Amino acid sequence: MAPHLDLLARPGVAWAVLVAMAAWTAASAVLYARPHRRGRALLATDLAVAFCCLAATAVAVEPGYLRMAPPLTTTWFAGAVLAAAVLGGRRIALVAALAHGVVDIAMRTGLGLAITAAVPRGVVLLLLAGYSVGYLANYAAVAERRLAEAVELEARTRERERLGRSIHDSVLQVLAMVQRRGAEAGGEAAELGSLAGEQEARLRALIGGRHGTSASDPAGADVGEGAEASSALAAAPTAWNAAPPAADLASLLDAHAGARVTVSAPATEVAMAPRRAREIDAAVREALGNVERHCPPEARVWLLLEHEGETVTVTVRDDGPGIAPDRLAEAAAEGRMGVAQSIRGRIADLGGTTEITTAPGQGTEIEMRVPG
């Protein structure tokens, strides 16, 4: 309005409208940026201010001003329509755009002006803008919700795999041992071994994902609570977030040295986050456990630790009978998680890779590479 001062019927009103528009633009920008303020009350206020400024144009300007071009208040009104599209959806945006058209036509009619083609074109543009932005905002909200669900599902899956590895490394192996010893002992022990075998199979099926979980499962709830707790801890003061002291992976692996296990590790410390070091050590324990279970007593094992730049490589090699070509795939299909989860799964969770080289009669080599 300001560039056409000769067309202002009441300059004071015109300047007051400009000041109000500038002040509300600054205030609404701050309020919309605060999630707890961003609601229907703020949207209603925004639309009310926009309508008041638009209606004030009829008082502030001469009819000739509206013949030249759409008033500044009409352009400014588009911001309120877009805000309505984002916060209230497409319907509220369409209603606001139509209401703008009604007020604009009433204002021009009151000033004795003809309704030109520019007026309905402006309304159509507002309708299209409001509908498009409302559609995109709704699409973005749906995408965000689905992403949150996917993240939650991934967290549950990872927790399930972690629990499965822990169960495999303890309960399943004990049940398998009871089954073998019971079958060897015979009599009542054989019956006990048979029961242990049945429970082992059921537990393998459960942790292998064959029975599934739902959003209402207690396990899923525990994961959600864990995620909330993690978020709360992440937001806590720095003193609570202090990183724990690094663990020496070389010292952890040295503990596996024995009569049949030879450990070769750097003389210097191989420092890394304690959780990562524990996971690598657990994968090594599983590999050594496989040698204990499947290789003859005279089989030898060599455990090699290498630290090259940003990569830590752990190699477990034995001179046992080796593994048949399809045996690992068959074991995974049967729910046996020793290699699939306790070794490969652990290393994959750390962002690493596992390569297994084996052949019947030529021993087995498991190479685990993890970012340091």
Helices and strands as residue ranges (DSSP letters): G 5-7, H 11-32, H 40-60, H 63-68, H 72-88, H 90-110, H 118-167, I 168-172, H 173-185, H 188-207, H 218-234, H 238-241, E 247-248, H 249-254, E 261-264, E 271-272, H 274-294, E 301-308, E 311-318, H 327-333, I 340-345, H 346-349, E 353-358, E 364-371
